[in-house]
């Protein structure tokens, strides 16, 4: 059984991740603004399927692999922290582009929308970091089976991510329209997101916790 502390910790980490700009958010916003909410929701379905793939891999024993090969775990953490710092720099650098100023995409059928949402999520380093480096830190040996805890905590992450992404899809058009004529708001949005990314990168790089074997 997972502890309340673990659930809250994963929920906050998932919320921080989903609120920072990344491949998933950029694709969902661009698709919604270009093709409408229905297309955005179909794309979100593909993103949800990608979360399921990561969750299945986590419960299959990724934490055990990292426990046996700590150097691999450290490498993932360092690479993830560097990637997040790079995203932070892209957000705050002069001339940076806001996630709510997306490029126009051509209309695609539902099958392709779903597939692209799935692929975007599977190739999203932020999600890989979440399942390979963050969630394992909240697994406690004395709280039950590692696979069961990974499954439960992964479900918390998915619930938070889909809720927030769903709200983003529903409001993307209105938010993009509101920010389009307000450059100061766009700049503020970029700096807030960049700061959040940088903070998560620092926390990831400095955390000394290690995953535990099943």
Buried (B, 14 or more C-beta within 10 A) or exposed (E): EBBEEBBEBBBEBBBBBBBBBBBBBBBBBBBBBBBBBEBBBBBBBBBBBBBEBBBEBBBEBBBBBBBEEEEEBEEBBEBBBBBBBEBBEBBBEEEBBBBBBBEEBEEBEEEEBBBBBBBBBBEBBBBBBBBBBBBBBBBBEEBBEBBBBBBBBBBBBBEBBBEBBBEBBBBBBEBBEEBEEEEEBBBEBBBBBBBBBBBBBBBBBEEEEEBBEB
